[in-house]
Amino acid sequence: MPTSEKKPHKLTPVWRALVEVGFIIFLFYSNLLMGDFTHRNAQGKGLVAAVLDIFTVTNFIVAIICALIGYVVFEFLRKQL
């Protein structure tokens, strides 16, 4: 009976970049949400107000720029180490 060994599947560089940039964006928004929710909750407003406040075009542009910078830095460090 032949055995078929599966090789571990590597993500292509494009998919890996998208996953890493997406994760950095997720961390950016979760940090923003925690800070804004804490601030809004002190004013008596809830989670919905905080979510509506953080999802803006400006925050999205900042998140994309920071994620791309973070990806470049991590790739540089990954290749150096």
C-alpha positions, 0 to 999 in steps of 0.5 A: 500500500503506497503511503502518500506523505503530505508536505507542509504547505507554505504560503506564497509570499503574497498571501503571507504578506496579506496575512501579516499586514491583516494581523497588524491592522487587527492589532491596531484596531483592537488597541484603538477600540480598547482605548476609545471604549475606556474613554467612551465608557467613562462618559456613559456611552457604550461599545457601539459609540466606540466602534463607530468612532474608530472606523473612519477613513483616516484611521484606516489609512493610518492602519494601512501605512503602519501595517506596511511599515511593520511588515517591511521592518519584520521582513528585514529583521527576519532576514537579518536573524 
